[in-house]
Amino acid sequence: MTTFSLSLLAALLVISVLAYLYRRNSMFVPSAVILAITAIVTLYSGESGAIVVARLIGIVIGSSVAAYFFRALLIVLLRGEAKKALQTAPLTAAFGMLVILLYSIAALFAPQIAPYGESEIVGSSYALADDKMILGGDQLGRDMFSRLIYGARNTVGLSIATTCLAFLMGTSLGLFAAIRGGWVDQLLGRMVDTVMAIPSLIFALLLLSIFGTSTLSLILVIAFIYTPLIFRLTRSVAGNIVVMDYIEAARLRGESTWYLMRKEILPNALAPLIAEFGLRFCFVFLLVAGLSFLGLGIQPPTADWGSMVRENATLISYGEYIPLIPAAAIALLTVSVNFVVDWMLYRSSGLKV
Amino acid sequence: MNDKKEVLLKIRDLRIEANTDVNRWDEIVHGVDITLHKGEVLGLIGESGAGKSTIGLAAMGFTRDGCRISGGTVEFDGMELSNMPKPQLRKLRGARIAYVAQSAAASFNPSHRIIDQHTESPLQHSLGTRLENEADAKELYRKLQLPNPDEIGFRYPHQVSGGQLQRAMTAMAMACRPDLIIFDEPTTALDVTTQIEVLAAIRNIVEQFDTAAIYITHDLAVVAQMADTIKVLLKGNEVEEADTQTMLDSPKDDYTKSLWSVREFKREQKPAPAASDTPVVSVKNIDASYDGQINILHDVSFDLHRGRTVAVVGESGSGKSTTARVITGLLPPSAGTIEFNGEPLPPRHTDRSKEQLRNVQMIYQMADTALNPKQTIGEIIGRPAEFYEGLSGSQLRRRVNELLDMIELEPDTYYRRLPSELSGGQKQRIGIARALAAKPEFIICDEVTSALDQLVAEGILRLLDRLQSELDLAYMFITHDLATVRSIADHVVVMQYGRVVEQGPKDEMFRPPHDPYTDLLLSSVPEMDPDWLTKLLESRGEDGLKAAGN
């Protein structure tokens, strides 16, 4: 036992005991769990284990502090409803928003931020990280860091376009079915059931091998696969709205289906749809990355996180963590989006603190 | 006599706060005192938002989510409830204090049998075995005069009627023989004829077991039957308290007097229209059904004349609202026709011309669901004018302002508001303005006042009456409240089981002789006389009560 690991354990112990004495359960449970894990890791692997744990704790505390300041900054900058909403936002949501903001900056200003071009060969293949390439090179000697930033643009951009298209189709069909009811509703519902009965990844692979792997067909195929899910959600949300008296009043006025969809139902169905948008975006994003990993997604030399993992996968067997960075970028974004979505779901469900 | 009895519940200077915004707490109950002796019934009355239910729940040491007791004491049988730990409170609730909610249908769990829900509480508090409790439940059902007391408990909540369910809930509250029961508007959702049996049952059982009760309601006539003392509340403050007879005979406070006088609004019946006059709407021999097999309406006919009001009365399920659906074209009739100014209307609303649609407008019972929560008042009222007359821009704005003036709301204040920012009465006024915006000749008012407080409802009735004389409108008033009929109708149609039982001018309808069903309806309306229920039950006898119940 070294002084470092001992002092780490002592600090954790003090925090746990204080939390217990002051009856702060939300502090006590995590600190006690971390204490136990640290103790076990330190016993098995000594000082190096303690350093890893300390680093992880540091990352968590660091991101909490960043999220805290980001939220404080937003509260200062914003006005009205948004400001009020943020004052009750949990730190996880603030963290999620911060990450999404950073990704969007990376995607929008990729050419300005990236030190090298997307497919520019800078050094030798699998070059180690140095001052020139902070994350090293890939299998062709291109800069990993630059490709990571361009990848944000390609992968995220494609996912957003696809999700928007899926929502456009799913929502309008769902609202239409809910208003018309009867055989229109039945027909659309059964068609959607049929599409949903086929496993989505296999269906995507099948359709892509038929229509080819251009970006356009990628967007259309994935949007088509996700439309049924959005149709079902919209249909069920709208189903509770069409029975309202104000819809009856609008119908008796002689309003058109298009007006009912747009002005009477959609505004009331928006909250769950926005939450679903965030959630569905993650699934689309993972599917795009997964397809790229299988070689049917975004085609080289365009940078894309899924294919970057595949191309450098051989390095993993040498104990290198560099190829895991694009995978971590995917994980971080989906987790962040989910943090924000959770918060929005919580708000739209009306369970305010 | 109260002095001799032991004090059961003593609330002193109770203050309750509600969380209205982030980190903001507003006081909604401002220091209320209650003293309740054993076996005594206290009536709490007031408009919605007066804090009746909040105080009732606080008597159990409970506050709703987002509320907290910020001051004062709640002492039940010598124990302080406001700061009692939860495990101890749990031992009291159900066992010694019970609660009966407004809507029994929403309060029973639909997937368990009634008797299983009944015995849950005594078993939880270790009072006897399951079999003993089931026997006791049956005994209580018998006392509450439920049909088939031995068998009814084994049904699911949806298999019994609303009035029976409300009585089963009262039985459930009695299961542990509590010292105190809180009744929160237990009869508000029921028809007048059903209300009678529930009131009689509650009063009976409270007397038999010498249970103390807090009876919360906004209906003065009901509270007069039930309570020994009445406390009037207004916006979280106590207005006055007195025993029932004193309170009815000589209320001191102006607010209480205004509550008492509400029921006095009565419009004279207008002269009958000339025989040659074509009715605005004529309903001729309508039959209708929802599934094509079982007829809901049988041979319904009546006429509506310009500037007159026809009231359609009956219990729930009598076909009042179905008739309205047929007239609006939502449900095409299987036989018969609807004529508008002598011209037949197409049976389906989708086949009607814009002009025909414009002339038949509707005002709904629940203003909450009748106004789109995401549209501003300006959009809601402006849309019919935009749709039918093609108004836009400043012309549209002028028309909306004109309509808001008509319903006595200040245009600039309300134009941009959302429905959620209005009170119940204001929302109902917006519903009226939306109907008027189409410039119709005929408006269907579907229970427009039944969800409102009496003072507010009276305001709405006066408004509708004024608009009728200004714009020469014909109204069809669907209601189960005979006080509303008395105040606004010219012609009354009584419906039962989808048939018109009796119809005629109002003045004739309120004079005997009646059809037996009309008689039952009329005699079931509570009066502001504490002995009314007793007298009524005596005159009807056992059979009368059963007839009312089934």
Chai-1 contact restraints between the chains, C-beta under 6 A:
chainA,res_idxA,chainB,res_idxB,connection_type,confidence,min_distance_angstrom,max_distance_angstrom,comment,restraint_id
A,Q87,B,V22,contact,1.0,0.0,6.0,A-B,restraint_1
A,T88,B,V22,contact,1.0,0.0,6.0,A-B,restraint_2
A,M244,B,T369,contact,1.0,0.0,6.0,A-B,restraint_3
A,D245,B,Y364,contact,1.0,0.0,6.0,A-B,restraint_4
A,D245,B,T369,contact,1.0,0.0,6.0,A-B,restraint_5
A,D245,B,A370,contact,1.0,0.0,6.0,A-B,restraint_6
A,Y246,B,A370,contact,1.0,0.0,6.0,A-B,restraint_7
A,Y246,B,L371,contact,1.0,0.0,6.0,A-B,restraint_8
A,Y246,B,N372,contact,1.0,0.0,6.0,A-B,restraint_9
A,L252,B,T328,contact,1.0,0.0,6.0,A-B,restraint_10
A,L252,B,H349,contact,1.0,0.0,6.0,A-B,restraint_11
A,R253,B,F387,contact,1.0,0.0,6.0,A-B,restraint_12
A,G254,B,K354,contact,1.0,0.0,6.0,A-B,restraint_13
A,G254,B,L357,contact,1.0,0.0,6.0,A-B,restraint_14
A,E264,B,N372,contact,1.0,0.0,6.0,A-B,restraint_15
A,P267,B,K374,contact,1.0,0.0,6.0,A-B,restraint_16
A,N268,B,K374,contact,1.0,0.0,6.0,A-B,restraint_17
